């Protein structure tokens, strides 16, 4: 299995520390306005995921993003396959990336994936979103990673 390095990690090691040319100061400043705005930008979720990986809690963002993809699946066969995969990775007790949801939500998902709809993970996705918004997002904004990146992009914008 090849190890890919994300653009954030690559940029942090490069001397120029230049972010992607299509990443604007305005976008990076939006990340601090609200969690919703962070998640709605092009690069925000990627940068936030890198932060969560450093915090060893990347399962939340990965689950949330997987649910976004899942909701767009039109084929019944593909939806069933993906629902089982999401359950096995994120919902099943003791799974490698188990997310923190209550037992009633977990039980509802177990029932729903027998005939999965586009919304069968919705409650769990909302719960995970709330955890990220209330818990790790405030830490992200105060993190050295975000603060350094913000200063870098501000100085690149001024030059």
CNS distance restraints for C-alpha pairs under 8 A (distance, minus, plus):
assign (resid   5 and name CA) (resid   9 and name CA) 6.36 0.50 0.50
assign (resid   5 and name CA) (resid  10 and name CA) 6.57 0.50 0.50
assign (resid   6 and name CA) (resid  10 and name CA) 6.36 0.50 0.50
assign (resid   7 and name CA) (resid  11 and name CA) 5.95 0.50 0.50
assign (resid   8 and name CA) (resid  12 and name CA) 6.24 0.50 0.50
assign (resid   8 and name CA) (resid  19 and name CA) 7.68 0.50 0.50
assign (resid   8 and name CA) (resid  47 and name CA) 6.93 0.50 0.50
assign (resid   8 and name CA) (resid  50 and name CA) 7.54 0.50 0.50
assign (resid   9 and name CA) (resid  13 and name CA) 6.57 0.50 0.50
assign (resid  10 and name CA) (resid  14 and name CA) 6.39 0.50 0.50
assign (resid  11 and name CA) (resid  16 and name CA) 7.74 0.50 0.50
assign (resid  11 and name CA) (resid  17 and name CA) 4.89 0.50 0.50
assign (resid  11 and name CA) (resid  18 and name CA) 6.29 0.50 0.50
assign (resid  11 and name CA) (resid  19 and name CA) 6.46 0.50 0.50
assign (resid  12 and name CA) (resid  17 and name CA) 5.68 0.50 0.50
assign (resid  13 and name CA) (resid  17 and name CA) 7.16 0.50 0.50
assign (resid  14 and name CA) (resid  18 and name CA) 7.92 0.50 0.50
assign (resid  17 and name CA) (resid 152 and name CA) 7.30 0.50 0.50
assign (resid  18 and name CA) (resid 152 and name CA) 7.74 0.50 0.50
assign (resid  18 and name CA) (resid 153 and name CA) 7.59 0.50 0.50
assign (resid  18 and name CA) (resid 156 and name CA) 7.42 0.50 0.50
assign (resid  19 and name CA) (resid  23 and name CA) 6.63 0.50 0.50
assign (resid  19 and name CA) (resid 153 and name CA) 7.13 0.50 0.50
assign (resid  23 and name CA) (resid  27 and name CA) 6.76 0.50 0.50
assign (resid  23 and name CA) (resid  28 and name CA) 7.67 0.50 0.50
assign (resid  23 and name CA) (resid  43 and name CA) 7.17 0.50 0.50
assign (resid  24 and name CA) (resid  28 and name CA) 6.57 0.50 0.50
assign (resid  24 and name CA) (resid 153 and name CA) 7.83 0.50 0.50
assign (resid  25 and name CA) (resid  29 and name CA) 6.10 0.50 0.50
assign (resid  25 and name CA) (resid 150 and name CA) 7.89 0.50 0.50
assign (resid  25 and name CA) (resid 153 and name CA) 6.14 0.50 0.50
assign (resid  25 and name CA) (resid 154 and name CA) 6.47 0.50 0.50
assign (resid  25 and name CA) (resid 157 and name CA) 6.98 0.50 0.50
assign (resid  26 and name CA) (resid  30 and name CA) 6.16 0.50 0.50
assign (resid  27 and name CA) (resid  31 and name CA) 6.65 0.50 0.50
assign (resid  27 and name CA) (resid  41 and name CA) 6.84 0.50 0.50
assign (resid  27 and name CA) (resid  44 and name CA) 7.89 0.50 0.50
assign (resid  28 and name CA) (resid  32 and name CA) 7.51 0.50 0.50
assign (resid  28 and name CA) (resid  44 and name CA) 7.44 0.50 0.50
assign (resid  28 and name CA) (resid 150 and name CA) 6.81 0.50 0.50
assign (resid  29 and name CA) (resid  33 and name CA) 7.11 0.50 0.50
assign (resid  29 and name CA) (resid 150 and name CA) 7.76 0.50 0.50
assign (resid  30 and name CA) (resid  34 and name CA) 7.29 0.50 0.50
assign (resid  30 and name CA) (resid  37 and name CA) 6.13 0.50 0.50
assign (resid  30 and name CA) (resid  38 and name CA) 6.45 0.50 0.50
assign (resid  31 and name CA) (resid  35 and name CA) 6.83 0.50 0.50
assign (resid  31 and name CA) (resid  37 and name CA) 5.91 0.50 0.50
assign (resid  31 and name CA) (resid  38 and name CA) 4.14 0.50 0.50
assign (resid  31 and name CA) (resid  39 and name CA) 7.93 0.50 0.50
assign (resid  31 and name CA) (resid  41 and name CA) 7.94 0.50 0.50
assign (resid  31 and name CA) (resid  44 and name CA) 6.55 0.50 0.50
assign (resid  32 and name CA) (resid  38 and name CA) 7.20 0.50 0.50
assign (resid  32 and name CA) (resid 141 and name CA) 6.50 0.50 0.50
assign (resid  33 and name CA) (resid  37 and name CA) 6.69 0.50 0.50
assign (resid  33 and name CA) (resid  38 and name CA) 7.76 0.50 0.50
assign (resid  34 and name CA) (resid  38 and name CA) 6.37 0.50 0.50
assign (resid  35 and name CA) (resid  39 and name CA) 6.24 0.50 0.50
assign (resid  35 and name CA) (resid 133 and name CA) 5.83 0.50 0.50
assign (resid  35 and name CA) (resid 137 and name CA) 6.72 0.50 0.50
assign (resid  36 and name CA) (resid  40 and name CA) 6.18 0.50 0.50
assign (resid  37 and name CA) (resid  41 and name CA) 6.40 0.50 0.50
assign (resid  38 and name CA) (resid  44 and name CA) 5.02 0.50 0.50
assign (resid  38 and name CA) (resid  45 and name CA) 6.62 0.50 0.50
assign (resid  39 and name CA) (resid  44 and name CA) 5.85 0.50 0.50
assign (resid  39 and name CA) (resid  45 and name CA) 5.27 0.50 0.50
assign (resid  40 and name CA) (resid  44 and name CA) 7.37 0.50 0.50
assign (resid  40 and name CA) (resid  45 and name CA) 7.82 0.50 0.50
assign (resid  41 and name CA) (resid  45 and name CA) 7.24 0.50 0.50
assign (resid  42 and name CA) (resid  46 and name CA) 7.99 0.50 0.50
assign (resid  43 and name CA) (resid  47 and name CA) 6.22 0.50 0.50
assign (resid  44 and name CA) (resid  48 and name CA) 5.96 0.50 0.50
assign (resid  45 and name CA) (resid  49 and name CA) 5.88 0.50 0.50
assign (resid  45 and name CA) (resid  61 and name CA) 7.89 0.50 0.50
assign (resid  46 and name CA) (resid  50 and name CA) 6.35 0.50 0.50
assign (resid  47 and name CA) (resid  51 and name CA) 6.44 0.50 0.50
assign (resid  48 and name CA) (resid  52 and name CA) 6.22 0.50 0.50
assign (resid  48 and name CA) (resid 140 and name CA) 7.39 0.50 0.50
assign (resid  49 and name CA) (resid  53 and name CA) 6.08 0.50 0.50
assign (resid  49 and name CA) (resid  58 and name CA) 6.16 0.50 0.50
assign (resid  49 and name CA) (resid  61 and name CA) 6.15 0.50 0.50
assign (resid  49 and name CA) (resid  62 and name CA) 7.71 0.50 0.50
assign (resid  50 and name CA) (resid  54 and name CA) 6.45 0.50 0.50
assign (resid  50 and name CA) (resid  58 and name CA) 7.86 0.50 0.50
assign (resid  51 and name CA) (resid  55 and name CA) 6.38 0.50 0.50
assign (resid  51 and name CA) (resid 140 and name CA) 6.88 0.50 0.50
assign (resid  51 and name CA) (resid 145 and name CA) 7.34 0.50 0.50
assign (resid  52 and name CA) (resid  56 and name CA) 6.03 0.50 0.50
assign (resid  52 and name CA) (resid  57 and name CA) 5.15 0.50 0.50
assign (resid  52 and name CA) (resid  58 and name CA) 4.73 0.50 0.50
assign (resid  52 and name CA) (resid  61 and name CA) 7.74 0.50 0.50
assign (resid  52 and name CA) (resid 136 and name CA) 7.72 0.50 0.50
assign (resid  53 and name CA) (resid  57 and name CA) 5.91 0.50 0.50
assign (resid  53 and name CA) (resid  58 and name CA) 4.77 0.50 0.50
assign (resid  58 and name CA) (resid  62 and name CA) 6.18 0.50 0.50
assign (resid  59 and name CA) (resid  63 and name CA) 5.90 0.50 0.50
assign (resid  59 and name CA) (resid  90 and name CA) 7.49 0.50 0.50
assign (resid  59 and name CA) (resid  97 and name CA) 5.45 0.50 0.50
assign (resid  59 and name CA) (resid  98 and name CA) 7.20 0.50 0.50
assign (resid  59 and name CA) (resid  99 and name CA) 6.51 0.50 0.50
assign (resid  60 and name CA) (resid  64 and name CA) 6.15 0.50 0.50
assign (resid  60 and name CA) (resid  99 and name CA) 6.37 0.50 0.50
assign (resid  60 and name CA) (resid 128 and name CA) 5.94 0.50 0.50
assign (resid  60 and name CA) (resid 129 and name CA) 7.71 0.50 0.50
assign (resid  60 and name CA) (resid 132 and name CA) 7.25 0.50 0.50
assign (resid  61 and name CA) (resid  65 and name CA) 6.03 0.50 0.50
assign (resid  61 and name CA) (resid 128 and name CA) 7.99 0.50 0.50
assign (resid  61 and name CA) (resid 132 and name CA) 7.94 0.50 0.50
assign (resid  62 and name CA) (resid  66 and name CA) 6.01 0.50 0.50
assign (resid  63 and name CA) (resid  67 and name CA) 6.11 0.50 0.50
assign (resid  63 and name CA) (resid  86 and name CA) 7.70 0.50 0.50
assign (resid  63 and name CA) (resid  90 and name CA) 6.78 0.50 0.50
assign (resid  63 and name CA) (resid  99 and name CA) 7.90 0.50 0.50
assign (resid  63 and name CA) (resid 125 and name CA) 7.43 0.50 0.50
assign (resid  64 and name CA) (resid  68 and name CA) 6.41 0.50 0.50
assign (resid  64 and name CA) (resid 125 and name CA) 5.74 0.50 0.50
assign (resid  64 and name CA) (resid 128 and name CA) 7.03 0.50 0.50
assign (resid  64 and name CA) (resid 129 and name CA) 7.07 0.50 0.50
assign (resid  65 and name CA) (resid  69 and name CA) 6.43 0.50 0.50
assign (resid  66 and name CA) (resid  70 and name CA) 6.00 0.50 0.50
assign (resid  66 and name CA) (resid  86 and name CA) 7.71 0.50 0.50
assign (resid  67 and name CA) (resid  71 and name CA) 6.10 0.50 0.50
assign (resid  67 and name CA) (resid 121 and name CA) 6.92 0.50 0.50
assign (resid  67 and name CA) (resid 122 and name CA) 7.83 0.50 0.50
assign (resid  67 and name CA) (resid 125 and name CA) 6.92 0.50 0.50
assign (resid  68 and name CA) (resid  72 and name CA) 6.97 0.50 0.50
assign (resid  69 and name CA) (resid  73 and name CA) 7.01 0.50 0.50
assign (resid  70 and name CA) (resid  79 and name CA) 6.97 0.50 0.50
assign (resid  70 and name CA) (resid  82 and name CA) 6.90 0.50 0.50
assign (resid  70 and name CA) (resid  83 and name CA) 7.72 0.50 0.50
assign (resid  70 and name CA) (resid 118 and name CA) 6.92 0.50 0.50
assign (resid  71 and name CA) (resid 118 and name CA) 4.80 0.50 0.50
assign (resid  71 and name CA) (resid 119 and name CA) 6.83 0.50 0.50
assign (resid  72 and name CA) (resid 118 and name CA) 7.48 0.50 0.50
assign (resid  73 and name CA) (resid  78 and name CA) 6.87 0.50 0.50
assign (resid  73 and name CA) (resid  79 and name CA) 5.95 0.50 0.50
assign (resid  73 and name CA) (resid 118 and name CA) 7.47 0.50 0.50
assign (resid  74 and name CA) (resid  78 and name CA) 7.72 0.50 0.50
assign (resid  74 and name CA) (resid  79 and name CA) 7.23 0.50 0.50
assign (resid  75 and name CA) (resid  79 and name CA) 6.09 0.50 0.50
assign (resid  76 and name CA) (resid  80 and name CA) 6.20 0.50 0.50
assign (resid  77 and name CA) (resid  81 and name CA) 6.34 0.50 0.50
assign (resid  78 and name CA) (resid  82 and name CA) 6.06 0.50 0.50
assign (resid  79 and name CA) (resid  83 and name CA) 5.90 0.50 0.50
assign (resid  79 and name CA) (resid 116 and name CA) 6.82 0.50 0.50
assign (resid  79 and name CA) (resid 117 and name CA) 7.63 0.50 0.50
assign (resid  79 and name CA) (resid 118 and name CA) 7.73 0.50 0.50
assign (resid  80 and name CA) (resid  84 and name CA) 6.29 0.50 0.50
assign (resid  80 and name CA) (resid 113 and name CA) 7.17 0.50 0.50
assign (resid  80 and name CA) (resid 115 and name CA) 7.32 0.50 0.50
assign (resid  80 and name CA) (resid 116 and name CA) 6.08 0.50 0.50
assign (resid  81 and name CA) (resid  85 and name CA) 6.31 0.50 0.50
assign (resid  82 and name CA) (resid  86 and name CA) 6.06 0.50 0.50
assign (resid  83 and name CA) (resid  87 and name CA) 6.12 0.50 0.50
assign (resid  83 and name CA) (resid 113 and name CA) 6.15 0.50 0.50
assign (resid  83 and name CA) (resid 116 and name CA) 6.74 0.50 0.50
assign (resid  84 and name CA) (resid  88 and name CA) 6.10 0.50 0.50
assign (resid  84 and name CA) (resid 113 and name CA) 7.01 0.50 0.50
assign (resid  85 and name CA) (resid  89 and name CA) 6.16 0.50 0.50
assign (resid  86 and name CA) (resid  90 and name CA) 5.72 0.50 0.50
assign (resid  86 and name CA) (resid  91 and name CA) 6.95 0.50 0.50
assign (resid  87 and name CA) (resid  91 and name CA) 4.64 0.50 0.50
assign (resid  87 and name CA) (resid  92 and name CA) 5.67 0.50 0.50
assign (resid  88 and name CA) (resid  92 and name CA) 5.34 0.50 0.50
assign (resid  88 and name CA) (resid  95 and name CA) 6.74 0.50 0.50
assign (resid  89 and name CA) (resid  95 and name CA) 5.83 0.50 0.50
assign (resid  89 and name CA) (resid  96 and name CA) 6.49 0.50 0.50
assign (resid  89 and name CA) (resid  97 and name CA) 5.84 0.50 0.50
assign (resid  89 and name CA) (resid  98 and name CA) 6.69 0.50 0.50
assign (resid  90 and name CA) (resid  95 and name CA) 6.44 0.50 0.50
assign (resid  90 and name CA) (resid  96 and name CA) 7.50 0.50 0.50
assign (resid  90 and name CA) (resid  97 and name CA) 5.22 0.50 0.50
assign (resid  90 and name CA) (resid  98 and name CA) 4.33 0.50 0.50
assign (resid  90 and name CA) (resid  99 and name CA) 5.56 0.50 0.50
assign (resid  91 and name CA) (resid  95 and name CA) 7.20 0.50 0.50
assign (resid  91 and name CA) (resid  98 and name CA) 5.58 0.50 0.50
assign (resid  91 and name CA) (resid  99 and name CA) 6.35 0.50 0.50
assign (resid  91 and name CA) (resid 106 and name CA) 6.68 0.50 0.50
assign (resid  92 and name CA) (resid  98 and name CA) 6.68 0.50 0.50
assign (resid  93 and name CA) (resid  98 and name CA) 6.59 0.50 0.50
assign (resid  94 and name CA) (resid  98 and name CA) 6.41 0.50 0.50
assign (resid  99 and name CA) (resid 128 and name CA) 7.49 0.50 0.50
assign (resid 100 and name CA) (resid 128 and name CA) 7.34 0.50 0.50
assign (resid 101 and name CA) (resid 105 and name CA) 6.57 0.50 0.50
assign (resid 101 and name CA) (resid 106 and name CA) 6.79 0.50 0.50
assign (resid 101 and name CA) (resid 124 and name CA) 6.46 0.50 0.50
assign (resid 101 and name CA) (resid 127 and name CA) 6.80 0.50 0.50
assign (resid 101 and name CA) (resid 128 and name CA) 7.56 0.50 0.50
assign (resid 102 and name CA) (resid 106 and name CA) 6.40 0.50 0.50
assign (resid 103 and name CA) (resid 107 and name CA) 6.05 0.50 0.50
assign (resid 104 and name CA) (resid 108 and name CA) 6.14 0.50 0.50
assign (resid 105 and name CA) (resid 109 and name CA) 6.29 0.50 0.50
assign (resid 105 and name CA) (resid 123 and name CA) 6.80 0.50 0.50
assign (resid 105 and name CA) (resid 124 and name CA) 6.47 0.50 0.50
assign (resid 106 and name CA) (resid 110 and name CA) 6.33 0.50 0.50
assign (resid 106 and name CA) (resid 124 and name CA) 7.81 0.50 0.50
assign (resid 107 and name CA) (resid 111 and name CA) 6.43 0.50 0.50
assign (resid 108 and name CA) (resid 112 and name CA) 6.06 0.50 0.50
assign (resid 109 and name CA) (resid 113 and name CA) 5.97 0.50 0.50
assign (resid 109 and name CA) (resid 120 and name CA) 6.19 0.50 0.50
assign (resid 109 and name CA) (resid 121 and name CA) 6.52 0.50 0.50
assign (resid 110 and name CA) (resid 114 and name CA) 7.21 0.50 0.50
assign (resid 112 and name CA) (resid 116 and name CA) 5.41 0.50 0.50
assign (resid 112 and name CA) (resid 117 and name CA) 7.45 0.50 0.50
assign (resid 112 and name CA) (resid 120 and name CA) 5.74 0.50 0.50
assign (resid 113 and name CA) (resid 117 and name CA) 7.71 0.50 0.50
assign (resid 113 and name CA) (resid 120 and name CA) 6.90 0.50 0.50
assign (resid 116 and name CA) (resid 120 and name CA) 6.03 0.50 0.50
assign (resid 121 and name CA) (resid 125 and name CA) 6.04 0.50 0.50
assign (resid 122 and name CA) (resid 126 and name CA) 6.14 0.50 0.50
assign (resid 123 and name CA) (resid 127 and name CA) 6.26 0.50 0.50
assign (resid 124 and name CA) (resid 128 and name CA) 6.19 0.50 0.50
assign (resid 125 and name CA) (resid 129 and name CA) 6.05 0.50 0.50
assign (resid 126 and name CA) (resid 130 and name CA) 6.15 0.50 0.50
assign (resid 127 and name CA) (resid 131 and name CA) 6.27 0.50 0.50
assign (resid 128 and name CA) (resid 132 and name CA) 6.24 0.50 0.50
assign (resid 129 and name CA) (resid 133 and name CA) 6.05 0.50 0.50
assign (resid 130 and name CA) (resid 134 and name CA) 5.97 0.50 0.50
assign (resid 131 and name CA) (resid 135 and name CA) 5.56 0.50 0.50
assign (resid 131 and name CA) (resid 136 and name CA) 7.33 0.50 0.50
assign (resid 132 and name CA) (resid 136 and name CA) 5.07 0.50 0.50
assign (resid 132 and name CA) (resid 137 and name CA) 5.76 0.50 0.50
assign (resid 133 and name CA) (resid 137 and name CA) 5.17 0.50 0.50
assign (resid 133 and name CA) (resid 138 and name CA) 7.45 0.50 0.50
assign (resid 134 and name CA) (resid 138 and name CA) 6.93 0.50 0.50
assign (resid 135 and name CA) (resid 139 and name CA) 7.13 0.50 0.50
assign (resid 136 and name CA) (resid 140 and name CA) 6.00 0.50 0.50
assign (resid 137 and name CA) (resid 141 and name CA) 6.37 0.50 0.50
assign (resid 138 and name CA) (resid 142 and name CA) 6.60 0.50 0.50
assign (resid 139 and name CA) (resid 143 and name CA) 5.91 0.50 0.50
assign (resid 140 and name CA) (resid 145 and name CA) 7.89 0.50 0.50
assign (resid 140 and name CA) (resid 146 and name CA) 6.62 0.50 0.50
assign (resid 141 and name CA) (resid 146 and name CA) 6.14 0.50 0.50
assign (resid 141 and name CA) (resid 147 and name CA) 7.26 0.50 0.50
assign (resid 142 and name CA) (resid 146 and name CA) 7.10 0.50 0.50
assign (resid 142 and name CA) (resid 147 and name CA) 6.82 0.50 0.50
assign (resid 143 and name CA) (resid 147 and name CA) 6.18 0.50 0.50
assign (resid 144 and name CA) (resid 148 and name CA) 5.83 0.50 0.50
assign (resid 145 and name CA) (resid 149 and name CA) 6.17 0.50 0.50
assign (resid 146 and name CA) (resid 150 and name CA) 5.99 0.50 0.50
assign (resid 147 and name CA) (resid 151 and name CA) 6.27 0.50 0.50
assign (resid 148 and name CA) (resid 152 and name CA) 6.11 0.50 0.50
assign (resid 149 and name CA) (resid 153 and name CA) 6.16 0.50 0.50
assign (resid 150 and name CA) (resid 154 and name CA) 6.05 0.50 0.50
assign (resid 151 and name CA) (resid 155 and name CA) 6.08 0.50 0.50
assign (resid 152 and name CA) (resid 156 and name CA) 6.10 0.50 0.50
assign (resid 153 and name CA) (resid 157 and name CA) 5.96 0.50 0.50
assign (resid 154 and name CA) (resid 158 and name CA) 6.31 0.50 0.50
assign (resid 155 and name CA) (resid 159 and name CA) 6.34 0.50 0.50
